[in-house]
Amino acid sequence: MWGMEKLCRYKDIVDGGGNLKSNDTLRDQGTTLDWWTYLQIKSRYQKDKDEYGLELGNNGLDKILMGPGKKALAKLYNYLLDEDRAEDTIRNQLRAWESNIGHSLNFNEWEEAWNKNYKLTRAATYKENHYKMLHRWHLAPARLAKMFPNVHPNCWKCGHGQGTFFHMWWTCPEAKRYWSKIRRWLKDIIKEEIDLNPEIFLLGMVKKGHGKEKVHLLIHITTAARLAYAQYWKKKDLPPDDLIISKILECTEISKLTHEINDDENSDYDTVWGRWYEWINDRIKEGVKGVEIN
């Protein structure tokens, strides 16, 4: 199918230990590569091995592509939509987050947090943000530099560190300054200490102990803060306070609308958001610019 039999794959050019064979060895076994092609493969081989790992056997996708062309598109759609495949994708993302954070994450807690956050609001933009963070969709400069040679891989904010996804969102000095400010806001609002960690601020994984209403606030406000940060993704500057606050105010309106749509007579809206309005009114009294409540 589609000339797959002509493709050269890693399983054809590495030995039993996963090491790239020499070009002379490949020629002896009947695989002819010109030296320029071999050097290109050699320069890419170690990166692929370290970053993705080498799959030397035929996986499900290989079998479809190398098999008969009959109903090939239907087979591909079924393969991509397979639930087990979707769970594998999520677990791969989980492992990537674990690598960044530096410790393991409980899959059940991860799934529970995802389901809770997804159902928390009807706002598509908030659901989309949770999904993009989970799957690491925001294209960082280090990744773009691999696609486009003219793009510099350094961070757009600090200009020094390698602009990886996690650096841009968390380890960059400017990002740290941003999330430290959001943490101070939350501490003033809920009157409790909050750990400054990516699980809470990037993934919405808030551990029990803060109380239902405070957890609701934590998730909504950190989501609004991420939306503001994403809006300034490619800019050197950090989002201004008035933009962050406007995002949170939008969130309060959406939360109120969600309760009204659900016809929730026992709504805890005032209890949840009362702390926020008390805090924002104090800021207005202090003369903070760009803050307005309609």
C-alpha positions in Angstrom: 0.0 0.0 0.0 1.3 3.5 -1.0 4.8 2.1 -1.7 5.4 1.2 2.0 7.6 -1.7 0.9 10.1 0.8 -0.4 10.5 2.6 2.9 13.5 2.1 5.1 12.7 1.8 8.8 14.8 1.7 11.9 14.1 -1.9 12.4 15.9 -2.6 9.1 19.1 -0.6 9.9 19.8 -1.2 13.6 21.2 -4.3 15.2 19.7 -6.4 18.1 21.0 -3.9 20.6 19.3 -1.0 18.9 22.5 0.4 17.6 22.7 1.9 14.1 24.6 -0.4 11.7 27.4 0.9 9.6 26.7 1.8 6.0 29.1 -1.1 4.8 27.1 -3.6 6.9 23.8 -2.3 5.5 25.2 -2.6 1.9 26.3 -6.2 2.6 22.8 -7.1 3.8 21.3 -5.6 0.6 20.2 -2.2 1.9 21.8 0.4 -0.3 21.9 4.0 1.0 24.0 6.8 -0.5 26.4 8.4 2.0 24.4 11.6 2.2 21.2 9.8 3.2 23.1 7.6 5.7 24.7 10.7 7.3 21.2 12.3 7.6 19.8 9.2 9.3 22.9 9.0 11.6 22.4 12.6 12.7 18.8 12.0 13.5 19.1 8.5 15.0 20.3 9.4 18.5 17.7 12.2 18.9 14.9 9.9 17.9 16.2 7.1 20.2 16.5 9.5 23.2 13.3 11.5 22.6 10.8 8.9 21.3 12.4 5.5 21.6 12.7 3.0 18.8 9.9 0.7 18.0 11.5 -2.2 16.1 8.5 -4.4 15.6 5.4 -3.7 13.4 2.7 -1.9 15.3 -0.9 -1.7 14.4 -0.4 1.3 12.2 2.4 -0.4 10.3 0.2 -3.4 9.6 -2.5 -1.2 8.1 -0.2 0.8 5.9 1.7 -2.3 4.7 -1.4 -4.4 4.2 -3.8 -4.5 1.3 -5.3 -1.2 0.3 -8.9 -2.5 0.6 -10.9 -0.3 3.2 -7.6 1.2 4.3 -9.2 4.6 5.2 -11.8 2.9 7.3 -9.1 0.9 9.1 -7.1 4.0 9.8 -10.1 5.8 11.2 -11.0 2.9 13.5 -7.3 2.7 14.6 -7.2 6.4 15.5 -10.6 6.4 17.3 -9.8 3.2 19.3 -10.4 3.9 23.0 -7.4 1.9 24.1 -5.3 4.0 21.7 -6.7 7.2 23.2 -5.8 6.0 26.7 -2.3 5.2 25.5 -2.0 8.7 24.2 -3.1 10.1 27.6 -0.6 7.9 29.4 2.1 9.2 27.1 1.2 12.8 28.0 1.1 11.8 31.7 4.7 10.4 31.4 5.8 13.7 29.7 4.4 15.7 32.6 6.0 13.3 35.1 9.4 13.9 33.4 8.9 17.6 33.7 7.6 17.7 37.2 10.2 15.2 38.5 7.9 12.7 40.2 5.1 10.3 39.3 1.5 11.3 39.0 -1.3 8.9 39.9 -3.3 8.1 36.8 -6.6 7.8 38.7 -6.1 11.2 40.3 -5.2 12.6 36.9 -8.4 11.2 35.4 -10.5 12.3 38.3 -9.1 15.9 38.1 -9.7 15.9 34.3 -13.4 14.8 34.6 -14.1 17.2 37.5 -12.5 20.2 35.7 -14.3 19.3 32.4 -17.7 19.3 34.1 -17.1 22.4 36.2 -18.2 24.8 33.5 -20.0 25.0 30.2 -17.6 27.5 28.7 -15.9 26.0 25.7 -12.8 28.2 26.1 -12.2 26.8 29.6 -12.7 23.2 28.5 -10.4 23.8 25.5 -7.7 25.2 27.8 -7.7 22.1 30.1 -7.5 19.9 27.0 -4.6 21.9 25.5 -2.7 21.8 28.7 -3.2 18.0 29.2 -2.0 17.3 25.6 0.7 20.1 25.6 -0.6 21.7 22.4 1.0 25.1 22.8 3.9 25.2 20.3 7.0 26.4 22.2 10.0 28.0 20.4 12.2 25.0 20.9 9.7 22.8 19.1 9.1 25.4 16.3 12.9 25.7 15.8 12.9 22.0 14.8 10.2 22.7 12.2 11.4 26.0 10.9 15.2 26.7 10.7 14.7 30.5 11.0 13.0 30.2 14.4 15.2 30.7 17.4 14.8 28.1 20.1 15.2 30.5 23.1 12.4 31.4 25.4 10.2 34.3 24.2 9.9 35.7 27.7 13.4 35.5 29.3 15.3 35.2 26.0 17.9 32.9 27.6 16.7 29.4 28.4 15.8 26.7 25.9 12.2 27.5 25.1 10.6 24.1 25.8 6.9 23.7 26.6 7.6 23.3 30.3 10.1 26.1 30.4 7.7 28.5 28.8 4.9 27.6 31.2 6.8 27.1 34.4 10.6 27.2 34.8 11.2 30.5 33.0 12.0 33.2 35.6 9.2 35.4 34.1 6.7 32.5 34.3 7.7 31.9 37.9 7.1 35.6 38.6 3.7 35.4 37.0 2.6 32.2 38.9 4.0 33.6 42.2 1.7 36.6 41.8 -1.3 34.4 41.0 -0.5 32.4 44.1 -0.4 35.5 46.3 -3.8 36.5 44.9 -5.3 33.1 45.7 -3.7 33.1 49.2 -5.4 36.5 49.9 -8.7 35.3 48.4 -9.1 32.0 50.2 -7.0 32.9 53.3 -5.0 29.6 53.0 -1.5 28.6 52.0 -1.2 27.1 48.5 1.7 25.1 47.2 3.3 26.7 44.2 3.5 23.6 41.9 2.6 22.9 38.3 0.0 20.2 39.3 -2.3 22.9 40.7 -1.5 25.9 38.5 -1.1 24.1 35.1 -3.1 20.9 35.4 -5.8 21.8 37.9 -5.0 18.9 40.2 -6.0 20.3 43.5 -5.6 17.9 46.4 -8.3 17.6 49.0 -8.0 19.8 52.1 -9.0 23.2 50.9 -12.8 22.6 50.9 -15.2 22.4 48.0 -15.8 26.1 47.5 -12.1 27.0 47.7 -11.2 24.2 45.3 -13.8 25.6 42.9 -12.2 29.1 43.1 -8.7 27.7 42.7 -9.6 25.8 39.5 -11.5 28.7 37.9 -8.9 31.4 38.7 -5.9 29.3 37.7 -7.7 28.5 34.4 -8.4 32.1 33.8 -4.8 32.9 34.5 -3.6 30.3 32.0 -6.0 31.8 29.4 -4.4 35.2 29.9 -0.9 33.8 29.8 -1.7 31.9 26.6 -2.9 35.2 25.1 0.6 36.6 25.7 2.3 33.3 24.6 4.6 34.8 22.0 5.1 38.1 23.7 8.1 39.1 25.9 5.7 40.9 28.4 3.6 39.1 30.9 -0.2 39.6 30.9 -1.2 42.8 32.8 -3.3 42.6 35.9 -6.4 44.1 34.2 -6.4 41.3 31.6 -6.1 38.6 34.2 -8.9 40.1 36.3 -11.1 40.5 33.2 -10.6 36.8 32.4 -11.6 35.9 36.0 -14.7 38.2 35.8 -15.7 36.5 32.6 -15.4 33.3 34.6 -17.7 34.5 37.3 -20.4 35.3 34.7 -20.0 31.9 33.1 -20.2 30.2 36.5 -23.4 32.1 37.3 -24.9 31.3 33.9 -24.0 27.6 34.4 -26.0 27.5 37.7 -28.9 29.2 35.9 -28.9 26.8 33.0 -28.8 23.9 35.5 -31.7 25.5 37.4 -29.8 24.9 40.6 -32.0 26.3 43.3 -29.3 25.4 45.9 -26.6 27.2 44.1 -23.5 27.9 46.0 -22.5 30.7 43.6 -22.5 33.5 46.2 -20.6 31.3 48.7 -18.0 30.4 46.1 -17.5 33.8 44.5 -18.2 36.0 47.5 -14.5 35.7 48.5 -13.4 36.9 45.0 -15.8 39.9 45.0 -14.6 40.9 48.4 -11.0 40.8 47.3 -11.6 42.6 44.0 -13.7 45.3 45.8 -10.8 45.9 48.1 -8.5 46.4 45.1 -10.9 48.9 43.6 -10.9 50.8 46.9 -7.1 50.8 46.7 -7.3 52.4 43.3 -6.1 49.6 41.1 -6.3 50.6 37.5 -8.2 48.6 34.9 -10.6 46.9 37.4 -14.3 47.5 36.8 -17.3 45.4 37.9 -20.5 45.8 35.9 
